[in-house]
Amino acid sequence: MSIEVLVPNLPESVSDATLVNWHKKAGEFVKKNDALIDLETDKVVLEVTAPESGILIQILKENGTIVTAGEVLAIINTQSAEESTPVEPVIASNPIKVNDDEMPLSPSVRRLIHENALNPSDISGTGKSGRLTKADILDHLNKSSTSDTIVIKNEFNNSQENSTDPISKAPDSSIINASETTGSSIRPEQRVAMTRLRAKVAERLLQAQQNAAMLTTFNEVNMQNVIDLRNQYKDRFEKKHGVKLGFMSFFVKASIEALKHFPAINASIDGSDIIYHGYYDLGIAVSTPRGLIVPVLHDADQLDFAGIEKSIASYGEKARAGTLSYDDLKGGTFTITNGGVFGSMLSTPILNPPQCAILGMHAIKERAVVENGQIVIRPIMYLALSYDHRLVDGREAVQFLVTIKECLESPAHLLLNI
């Protein structure tokens, strides 16, 4: 009996997807739930698995094809699985086969293994339960490249290659090794298609600048008390909750307190209407090799410090493994972005539509400040709040930042809810 492999139902607001990588080839035996195809949308990468065991007798959609929900991607002959009858291949799409039975592999890890003809059992995994991560594969490739150069596209500097973005592979000839030579100088070039996520991010950022009256206000916060509190309790916190105590949980808590005082900053504009949200879904902007993503802490006001840190750690692990789901990215009433982890001193973050405000964190630096008439050294962080001036007045924006500053400089505000 032959069964069809269909495009699954796509997430809400996603109309189509791009077929980016076949993991099996026509004529190959597949087991039920084996990964067959990666589909990329403008939000997440979906993995299509085999509905039943059998022989993949026909591939109907090749890499790069744009598909919609319900379309037939391939045909599997389940009777062939029982009879073990060899089937003549119709379309060969991926010449390299990697056995993933012994360990689960994310799409990006599987892709690197396929492209470089690696054996997963030869590589030590540092992920959860010994799972292989993208960093493990790249480290293995770097160590094994001696006199011979392994041709691999840069995973961190090229949006084409990333942890959750298994796009269709370009031939080696797409890398121009000597496009222009001056003397002994080689100047390579490579033209690649913009990924759907990168294109969507570009579209939304341009939309934010064109459709909002965006303005940014700044303040600075003395992080001494937060640092002292964190240093005092971080070991006990990690021992009890199994997660490290970071700075982001303090900022999430402080932002929620400020949003409660200034509900307009937690609102959004829909046409000529203003939608005031009675809940606090905070997006945490994350820069990944695939592009900018914003996982959302739903009902963040209901989470304690440990719950916030566990959620952020979980999102980080999912981002590295390429397993973030659409539900992880859906919604959001306010966003926090931390350019400080990259060393940013000051920036003007761009709104995440339809939200009307975004908080930017930056690097903590020791500075000379005046306290009680004395010059002292304190760890200072600059804060930036970009907001839509159509909805948020300057007074509200400034007072919002001042509220966050007060909560962080006196953490008792967060603990005592005052």
C-alpha positions in Angstrom: 0.0 0.0 0.0 1.2 3.5 -0.8 0.8 6.4 1.5 1.4 10.1 0.9 3.8 12.3 2.9 2.0 15.6 3.3 3.0 19.1 4.3 1.7 19.5 7.9 -0.6 22.2 9.1 1.4 25.4 9.3 1.4 27.7 12.2 -1.2 30.5 12.4 -0.3 33.4 10.1 2.2 31.3 8.1 0.9 30.7 4.6 3.7 28.6 3.0 7.0 27.1 3.7 10.2 26.3 1.7 11.5 22.8 1.4 15.1 23.2 2.4 16.6 19.7 3.0 15.8 16.1 2.3 17.3 13.7 4.7 16.4 10.6 2.7 16.6 9.7 -1.0 14.2 7.9 -3.3 14.4 4.1 -3.1 15.7 4.2 0.5 14.0 2.4 3.4 12.6 4.7 6.1 11.3 3.9 9.5 8.2 5.4 11.1 9.0 8.8 12.6 12.3 9.1 10.7 13.1 12.7 9.8 12.4 13.1 6.1 12.4 16.8 5.3 13.0 20.2 6.8 10.5 23.0 6.0 11.5 26.6 6.7 8.9 29.2 7.4 9.6 32.9 8.3 9.3 31.9 12.0 10.5 28.4 12.6 11.9 25.3 10.9 9.5 22.3 10.8 10.7 18.7 10.6 8.5 16.4 8.6 8.7 12.7 9.7 7.7 9.5 8.0 4.1 8.6 8.9 4.8 4.8 8.4 7.8 2.5 7.7 8.4 1.6 4.1 10.3 2.4 0.9 10.4 6.0 -0.2 9.5 5.3 -3.8 9.0 8.8 -5.1 10.0 12.4 -4.1 7.6 14.9 -5.6 9.0 18.2 -4.3 12.7 19.0 -4.5 14.8 21.4 -2.4 13.9 25.0 -2.8 10.2 24.3 -3.6 7.6 26.5 -1.9 4.8 24.4 -0.5 1.5 25.0 1.4 -0.3 22.9 4.0 -1.6 19.6 2.6 0.6 19.3 -0.4 2.0 15.9 -1.2 5.8 15.8 -0.8 6.6 12.1 -1.4 5.1 8.6 -1.5 6.0 5.7 0.7 5.3 2.1 -0.2 4.5 0.4 3.1 4.1 -3.0 1.6 7.6 -2.9 0.4 8.7 -2.6 4.0 7.2 -6.0 4.7 8.4 -7.7 1.5 11.8 -6.0 1.5 11.3 -5.5 -2.3 14.0 -3.2 -3.8 12.5 -0.2 -5.6 14.1 1.7 -8.4 14.9 5.3 -7.2 12.9 8.0 -8.9 14.7 11.1 -7.6 17.9 11.1 -5.7 18.1 14.2 -3.5 20.7 13.6 -0.8 23.8 11.4 -1.6 25.0 11.2 2.0 23.1 9.1 4.6 23.8 9.4 8.3 22.3 6.9 10.7 20.5 8.9 13.4 19.1 5.9 15.3 21.6 6.0 18.1 21.3 9.7 19.0 18.7 12.5 18.2 20.2 15.2 15.9 18.8 18.6 15.3 18.4 19.7 11.7 21.5 21.9 11.7 23.7 19.2 13.2 22.3 16.6 10.8 23.0 18.9 7.9 26.6 19.5 8.9 27.1 15.8 9.3 25.7 15.2 5.8 27.7 17.9 4.2 31.0 16.8 5.6 30.4 13.1 5.6 31.0 12.7 9.3 30.2 9.8 11.6 28.3 11.0 14.7 29.8 8.3 16.8 33.3 9.7 16.3 32.3 13.0 17.9 31.8 13.7 21.6 28.6 15.5 22.4 28.5 18.3 25.1 24.7 18.8 25.0 22.1 17.4 27.3 22.5 13.6 27.8 25.5 13.7 25.5 23.6 15.1 22.6 25.6 16.6 19.7 25.4 20.3 19.2 26.4 22.5 16.3 29.4 23.7 18.3 30.6 20.1 18.8 30.5 19.5 15.0 32.3 22.8 14.2 34.9 22.1 16.9 35.5 18.7 15.4 35.8 20.1 11.9 38.3 22.8 13.1 40.4 20.2 14.9 40.4 17.8 11.9 41.4 20.4 9.3 45.2 20.2 9.1 46.9 20.2 5.6 43.5 19.6 3.9 41.0 22.4 3.9 37.5 21.4 4.8 35.1 23.6 2.7 32.4 24.6 5.1 30.4 27.9 5.0 30.9 30.1 8.0 28.2 29.2 10.6 28.5 32.4 12.6 29.1 35.1 10.0 26.8 34.1 7.2 23.0 34.1 7.7 22.7 31.4 5.1 24.3 28.9 7.5 23.0 28.7 11.1 21.8 26.5 13.9 18.1 26.3 13.0 18.3 27.0 9.3 19.0 24.0 7.2 18.6 25.6 3.8 19.3 23.7 0.5 22.9 23.2 -0.1 24.7 25.2 -2.8 27.3 23.5 -4.9 30.9 24.1 -4.2 31.2 26.1 -7.3 29.1 28.8 -5.7 32.1 29.7 -3.6 34.3 31.7 -6.0 37.9 31.0 -4.9 39.5 33.4 -7.3 36.9 35.8 -8.6 39.4 38.6 -8.8 43.2 38.3 -8.4 45.7 41.1 -8.0 49.2 39.7 -7.8 48.9 37.0 -5.2 45.8 38.4 -3.6 42.6 36.3 -3.8 39.3 38.0 -3.2 36.5 35.4 -2.9 32.8 36.3 -3.3 29.7 34.3 -2.6 26.1 35.1 -3.5 23.5 33.4 -1.4 19.7 33.8 -1.2 18.4 35.6 1.9 16.8 33.1 4.3 13.1 33.5 5.0 13.7 34.4 8.6 16.3 37.1 7.6 13.9 38.4 5.0 11.0 38.5 7.5 13.2 40.3 10.1 14.2 42.9 7.5 10.6 43.4 6.5 9.4 43.9 10.1 12.3 46.2 11.1 11.6 48.4 8.0 7.9 48.3 8.8 8.6 49.5 12.3 10.6 52.4 11.1 8.1 53.4 8.4 4.9 52.9 10.4 5.8 54.1 13.9 6.8 57.5 15.3 9.8 55.9 17.0 11.8 57.7 19.7 14.4 56.6 22.2 15.0 57.8 25.7 18.0 56.8 27.9 18.9 56.5 31.6 21.6 54.8 33.6 21.4 52.3 36.5 23.8 51.5 39.3 24.0 47.7 39.3 25.9 47.5 42.6 23.0 46.2 44.7 21.9 43.7 42.1 25.5 42.4 41.7 25.9 42.1 45.5 22.6 40.3 45.9 23.4 38.0 43.0 26.9 37.2 44.4 25.5 36.5 47.8 22.8 34.0 46.8 23.8 32.7 43.4 25.3 29.4 44.7 22.3 28.7 47.0 20.0 29.6 44.2 21.6 27.3 41.7 21.8 24.4 44.2 18.1 24.7 45.0 16.7 25.4 41.6 19.2 23.8 39.3 19.7 27.0 37.2 22.0 29.9 37.4 20.8 33.3 38.7 21.4 35.8 36.0 20.7 39.5 35.5 17.9 39.0 33.0 15.4 37.8 35.7 16.0 41.1 37.6 15.2 43.1 34.5 12.1 41.0 33.7 10.8 41.6 37.2 11.6 45.3 37.1 10.0 45.7 33.6 6.8 44.0 34.8 6.6 46.4 37.8 7.1 49.4 35.5 4.6 48.1 33.0 2.0 47.8 35.7 2.5 51.5 36.5 2.4 52.5 32.8 0.0 50.3 30.9 0.3 52.3 27.7 3.8 50.8 27.2 2.3 47.3 27.4 -0.3 48.2 24.8 -0.3 48.1 21.0 -2.0 50.0 18.1 -4.5 48.2 15.8 -5.6 50.6 13.1 -7.4 53.4 14.9 -7.8 51.4 18.1 -5.5 51.0 21.1 -5.3 47.5 22.7 -4.4 47.5 26.3 -3.1 44.1 27.4 -4.0 42.9 30.8 -1.2 40.3 30.8 2.5 40.5 30.5 4.1 38.4 27.7 7.7 39.5 27.6 9.8 38.7 24.5 13.6 38.2 25.1 15.4 39.1 21.9 18.1 36.5 21.0 20.6 36.9 18.2 21.4 33.5 16.6 23.4 32.6 13.5 20.1 32.1 11.7 18.9 35.6 12.6 17.1 37.5 15.3 14.4 35.6 17.2 12.3 36.6 20.1 11.1 33.8 22.4 8.3 34.9 24.6 7.9 34.4 28.4 4.1 34.1 28.5 2.5 35.4 31.7 5.9 36.5 33.0 4.3 38.2 36.0 3.3 34.7 37.3 6.8 33.5 37.2 9.3 33.8 40.1 13.0 34.4 39.6 13.7 30.6 39.2 10.8 30.2 36.7 12.2 33.1 34.6 15.7 31.8 34.6 14.6 28.2 33.8 12.5 29.5 30.9 15.3 31.6 29.5 17.8 28.7 29.9 15.3 26.4 28.1 14.9 28.8 25.2 18.7 29.1 24.9 19.0 25.3 24.7 16.2 25.1 22.1 17.8 27.9 20.1 21.2 26.1 20.0 19.5 22.8 19.1 17.2 24.4 16.5 14.0 23.2 18.2 12.2 26.4 19.0 8.5 26.0 18.2 6.0 28.5 16.8 4.3 28.7 20.3 7.7 29.7 21.8 7.8 32.7 19.5 4.1 33.6 19.4 2.7 36.8 20.9 4.5 39.3 23.1 3.5 42.6 24.6 6.9 44.0 25.4 10.5 43.1 24.5 13.8 43.2 26.2 17.1 43.0 24.2 20.5 42.7 25.7 23.3 44.1 23.4 25.6 44.1 26.5 26.5 40.5 26.0 28.3 41.5 22.8 29.9 44.5 24.5 27.5 47.2 23.3 27.7 50.4 25.3 24.7 52.2 23.9 22.1 51.6 21.2 18.7 52.5 20.0 16.7 49.3 19.7 14.1 49.0 17.0 10.5 48.2 17.9 9.1 44.7 17.5 5.7 45.3 15.8 2.9 45.5 16.9 4.5 46.2 20.3 4.9 49.9 21.1 8.1 49.7 23.2 11.4 47.8 23.7 14.0 48.0 26.4 17.7 47.8 25.6 20.3 46.6 28.1 24.0 47.3 27.6 27.4 46.4 29.0 28.1 47.0 32.7 31.2 49.2 33.1 32.8 50.7 36.2 32.4 54.5 36.2 33.2 57.4 38.5 29.9 58.7 39.9 29.0 61.2 42.7 27.3 59.8 45.8 26.6 62.1 48.7 29.2 64.6 47.5 31.8 61.9 47.1 33.3 60.4 43.9 33.0 56.6 44.0 33.4 53.8 41.5 30.2 52.0 40.6 29.2 49.4 38.0 26.9 51.4 35.7 24.7 50.2 32.8 23.0 52.4 30.3 19.4 51.6 29.6 17.5 52.6 26.4 13.8 52.6 25.8 12.5 52.9 22.2 8.8 53.6 22.0 6.1 54.6 19.6 5.4 58.2 20.3 1.9 57.9 18.8 0.8 56.0 21.9 3.5 56.7 24.5 4.2 60.2 25.7 7.7 61.3 26.6 6.8 61.7 30.3 5.6 58.1 30.5 8.7 56.8 28.7 11.0 58.6 31.1 9.1 57.6 34.2 9.0 54.0 33.0 12.8 54.0 32.8 13.1 55.7 36.2 10.8 53.0 37.7 13.1 50.3 36.3 16.1 52.1 37.7 14.6 52.4 41.1 13.7 48.7 41.2 17.2 47.6 40.2 19.0 50.0 42.5 16.8 48.9 45.4 16.0 45.2 44.8 13.7 45.3 47.8 11.1 46.9 45.5 11.0 43.6 43.6 10.9 41.4 46.6 8.4 43.4 48.6 6.3 44.5 45.7 6.4 48.1 46.6 
